[in-house]
């Protein structure tokens, strides 16, 4: 039986509670959502029931959000926590992350910001992390970077692994530089991503830091994940070259993730750049079947190429011989660019 997670939403404004409860009801996992208008009430509810996630405002009378989070970290270390606030203050943000909060998010005001917020919340609800990097709560380093970039944050991440120390600079949701020992830029970033465990802390941003990394963060994560899967991080921090079709695909400009599937029931799949490839595989196969059936009903022949444009990324799914592809593209690309690059993907795989 599938477990329905519980979310506790804390804010002293009842109207905002109702609004964000409606927003959270759009989550695909359909969690149960409970509300509290005071810190004392929230603590009583946490004592009486088991919650997966606490979403907390900062500025509240009597017991403010920082006090609540401090108590929660001691009493409920496995509870995932999110700060949802209108406070734009880097000192607040640093204090919040120092408490081990999973996500600091300014209250969304646009449809795109709401979609990004829901994507992050869904990711936190579905993640079970047994090992990784630890502030106060365990997370993977990839998760930390993705959440920082998705929330358009500016921060300096300091990461330690034994006697090794690395730094990653993020400015307005973009990776701009990294350092690890004598390495800098992309090489340092790849080296840091090869560390499986360690400690991290979030420091105030350095807005004047010169940019040395120009690739989108999604491309860097895709390349590093591929290199790690194949144990191909060199001593200088760079991914070692390989001649597999998946390697060639990851070098295509604008590509954010790629999922390849063998057609038919029980077919094998391979993915790069996806946290949850199983969910994406199910979605892609389902849509290919639906459009194939639609083509038959309309007597239009097989529909085997589908492209969807979105505010965060574009997604294209296609079939070639006995292979099926689901590819994510940068949202800045035009429809024609996606079509052209999908042709390149299929051609690279065929070769």
C-alpha positions in Angstrom: 0.0 0.0 0.0 1.4 3.4 -1.0 2.2 5.7 2.0 0.6 9.1 2.0 3.1 11.5 3.6 2.0 14.3 6.0 3.0 17.9 5.7 2.7 20.5 8.5 2.3 24.1 7.2 3.0 26.7 9.9 2.2 30.4 9.4 0.4 33.0 11.6 -1.7 34.3 8.7 -4.8 32.1 8.2 -5.4 33.4 4.7 -1.8 32.5 3.6 -2.2 29.1 5.2 -5.4 28.5 3.1 -3.6 29.7 -0.1 -0.5 27.5 0.4 -2.6 24.6 1.4 -4.3 24.8 -2.0 -1.0 25.1 -3.8 0.4 22.1 -2.0 -2.7 20.1 -2.9 -1.3 20.1 -6.5 1.6 17.8 -5.5 1.6 14.6 -7.5 2.1 12.4 -4.4 -1.1 13.8 -2.8 0.2 14.2 0.8 -2.1 15.0 3.7 -1.7 18.7 4.6 -2.2 20.0 8.1 -1.9 23.7 9.3 -0.9 25.5 12.4 -1.1 29.2 13.2 1.5 29.3 16.0 4.7 27.7 17.0 3.2 26.2 20.1 0.4 24.6 18.1 2.9 23.2 15.6 5.0 21.6 18.3 1.9 20.0 19.9 1.0 18.5 16.5 4.5 17.2 15.9 4.4 15.5 19.3 1.0 13.9 18.5 1.6 12.6 15.0 4.4 11.7 12.5 5.1 14.2 9.8 7.3 13.9 6.7 7.8 17.7 6.2 7.5 20.9 8.1 7.0 24.1 6.0 7.6 27.1 8.3 7.3 30.9 8.2 10.0 32.9 9.9 8.4 36.0 11.4 5.6 35.0 13.9 4.6 36.3 17.3 5.7 34.7 20.6 7.6 31.7 19.1 9.2 32.6 15.7 10.3 30.3 13.0 13.9 30.1 14.0 12.9 29.0 17.5 10.6 26.3 16.1 13.3 25.0 13.8 15.9 24.9 16.6 13.6 22.7 18.7 12.6 20.6 15.7 16.2 19.8 14.8 16.9 18.5 18.3 13.6 16.6 18.8 12.9 15.4 15.2 16.2 15.1 13.3 14.6 13.0 10.5 11.9 15.6 9.8 12.5 17.4 6.5 12.2 21.2 6.9 11.5 24.1 4.6 11.4 27.8 5.3 8.8 29.7 3.2 9.2 33.4 3.9 8.9 36.9 2.4 12.1 37.9 4.3 14.9 38.8 1.8 17.9 38.8 4.1 21.1 36.8 3.5 21.8 36.7 7.3 18.5 35.0 7.9 19.2 32.6 5.1 22.6 31.7 6.5 21.1 31.2 10.0 18.4 29.0 8.6 20.8 26.7 6.7 23.0 26.5 9.7 20.1 24.9 11.5 20.1 22.1 8.9 17.0 23.3 7.0 16.5 21.5 3.7 15.3 24.5 1.7 15.0 28.3 2.1 12.4 29.7 -0.3 11.0 33.1 -0.8 7.2 32.9 -1.0 6.4 32.3 -4.7 4.4 34.9 -6.5 4.3 33.7 -10.1 3.1 30.5 -11.8 6.7 29.5 -12.7 7.9 30.1 -9.1 5.0 28.0 -7.8 5.9 25.1 -10.2 9.6 25.2 -9.2 8.5 25.3 -5.5 6.3 22.2 -5.9 9.0 20.3 -7.8 11.4 20.9 -4.9 8.8 19.9 -2.3 7.9 16.7 -4.2 11.6 15.8 -4.3 12.0 16.2 -0.6 8.9 14.1 0.1 10.1 11.2 -2.0 13.7 11.0 -1.0 15.1 8.5 1.4 18.8 9.2 2.0 20.9 6.6 3.9 24.2 8.3 3.4 25.6 11.5 1.9 26.6 15.0 3.0 25.5 16.2 6.3 24.8 19.7 7.6 22.4 18.5 10.3 20.3 16.3 8.1 21.7 13.9 5.5 21.5 14.9 1.8 23.4 14.1 -1.4 25.6 16.9 -2.7 23.7 16.8 -6.0 20.5 17.4 -4.1 22.0 20.4 -2.3 23.3 22.0 -5.5 20.0 21.4 -7.4 17.9 22.9 -4.6 20.2 26.0 -4.5 20.0 26.4 -8.2 16.3 25.8 -8.6 15.5 28.3 -5.9 17.7 30.9 -7.8 19.9 31.3 -4.7 23.3 32.9 -4.3 25.6 31.1 -1.8 29.0 29.7 -1.2 29.0 26.0 -0.3 32.0 24.7 1.6 32.4 21.0 1.5 34.8 18.8 3.5 35.7 15.2 3.0 38.3 14.0 5.6 41.3 16.3 5.1 39.9 17.5 1.8 38.1 20.8 1.4 36.2 22.2 -1.6 34.1 25.3 -2.4 31.3 25.9 -4.9 30.1 29.4 -5.7 26.4 29.8 -6.8 25.1 33.2 -8.1 21.4 33.7 -8.8 20.9 30.0 -9.4 24.0 29.5 -11.6 27.2 27.7 -10.8 30.0 30.2 -11.4 33.2 28.7 -9.8 34.6 25.9 -7.7 37.9 25.2 -5.9 39.3 21.9 -4.6 43.0 21.9 -3.6 44.9 23.2 -6.5 42.0 22.6 -8.9 39.6 25.4 -10.0 36.5 25.8 -12.2 35.0 22.8 -13.8 37.8 20.4 -12.8 37.3 21.3 -9.2 33.6 20.9 -9.4 34.0 17.3 -10.9 36.4 16.4 -8.2 34.1 17.6 -5.4 31.2 15.6 -7.0 33.3 12.5 -6.8 33.3 12.7 -3.0 30.6 10.3 -1.8 30.3 11.6 1.8 31.4 14.5 4.0 30.2 17.7 5.6 28.8 20.8 4.1 27.9 24.3 5.2 26.3 27.2 3.5 28.1 30.5 3.7 27.1 34.0 2.6 27.3 34.7 -1.2 30.3 36.4 -2.7 28.6 38.5 -5.5 32.0 39.8 -6.8 33.4 36.4 -7.4 34.6 36.1 -11.1 32.8 33.5 -13.2 35.0 30.6 -14.3 32.3 28.1 -15.0 30.1 28.9 -17.9 28.2 25.6 -18.5 24.7 25.3 -17.0 24.6 23.4 -13.7 22.4 20.7 -15.2 25.0 19.9 -17.9 27.7 19.7 -15.2 25.7 17.4 -13.0 24.9 15.2 -16.1 28.5 14.9 -17.0 29.7 14.3 -13.5 27.0 11.6 -12.9 28.0 9.8 -16.0 31.7 9.9 -15.1 31.0 8.7 -11.5 28.8 5.8 -12.8 31.7 4.6 -14.9 34.4 5.5 -12.3 36.0 7.9 -14.7 37.1 10.9 -12.6 40.7 11.6 -13.4 43.3 12.9 -10.9 43.0 16.4 -12.3 39.2 16.3 -11.6 38.2 16.0 -15.2 35.9 13.3 -16.6 37.9 10.7 -18.6 36.7 10.3 -22.1 34.8 7.2 -23.2 33.3 6.1 -26.5 29.9 4.8 -25.4 26.7 6.1 -27.1 25.6 7.6 -23.7 28.8 9.5 -23.5 28.3 11.0 -26.9 24.7 12.0 -26.0 25.8 13.8 -22.9 28.0 16.1 -24.9 25.0 17.4 -27.0 24.5 21.2 -26.5 21.5 22.1 -24.4 20.8 18.6 -23.2 19.9 18.4 -19.5 19.1 14.7 -19.1 18.7 11.6 -21.2 16.8 8.3 -20.7 17.1 5.4 -23.2 14.7 2.5 -23.1 14.4 -0.8 -25.0 10.9 -1.1 -26.5 8.5 -3.7 -25.1 7.5 -5.1 -21.7 10.5 -5.7 -19.5 12.8 -3.6 -21.7 16.0 -2.3 -20.1 16.7 1.4 -19.5 19.7 3.7 -18.9 19.6 7.3 -17.7 22.0 10.2 -17.0 21.0 13.4 -15.2 17.8 12.1 -13.5 17.2 11.7 -9.8 14.2 9.4 -10.3 14.6 7.6 -13.7 12.0 5.0 -12.9 9.2 7.7 -12.6 10.4 9.3 -15.8 10.5 6.0 -17.6 7.0 5.1 -16.6 5.8 8.6 -17.8 7.6 8.3 -21.1 6.4 4.8 -21.9 2.9 5.7 -21.0 2.8 8.7 -23.3 4.4 6.9 -26.2 1.6 4.3 -25.9 -1.1 6.9 -25.6 0.1 8.8 -28.7 0.5 5.6 -30.6 -3.1 4.6 -29.8 -4.2 8.2 -30.8 -2.5 7.8 -34.2 -4.3 4.5 -34.8 -7.7 6.0 -33.9 -7.1 9.0 -36.2 -5.7 6.7 -38.9 -2.7 9.0 -39.1 -0.1 6.4 -38.7 2.3 6.0 -35.8 3.0 9.1 -33.7 6.6 8.5 -32.5 8.0 12.0 -31.8 6.5 14.2 -29.1 7.9 17.5 -27.8 6.6 19.4 -24.8 7.7 23.0 -24.0 7.9 24.1 -20.3 9.1 27.0 -18.2 11.9 25.0 -16.5 12.9 22.6 -19.3 11.6 21.1 -22.5 11.1 17.4 -22.9 11.1 15.3 -26.1 10.3 11.6 -26.4 10.9 9.6 -29.5 11.2 6.1 -30.9 13.8 4.7 -33.2 13.8 1.0 -34.2 13.6 -0.9 -30.9 14.8 2.0 -28.8 12.8 4.8 -27.0 14.3 8.1 -25.9 13.2 10.7 -23.4 15.4 13.8 -23.4 15.3 17.0 -21.4 16.4 20.2 -23.0 17.2 23.7 -21.7 14.1 25.9 -21.5 15.8 28.7 -23.5 15.8 26.6 -26.6 13.2 27.1 -29.4 11.0 24.3 -30.7 13.0 24.1 -33.9 16.2 23.9 -32.0 14.8 21.0 -29.9 13.7 19.2 -33.1 17.1 19.7 -34.7 19.0 18.5 -31.6 16.7 15.5 -31.3 17.7 14.5 -34.8 21.3 14.7 -33.7 20.6 12.5 -30.6 19.0 9.8 -32.8 21.8 10.0 -35.3 24.5 9.7 -32.6 22.8 6.7 -31.1 22.4 5.0 -34.5 26.1 5.5 -35.3 
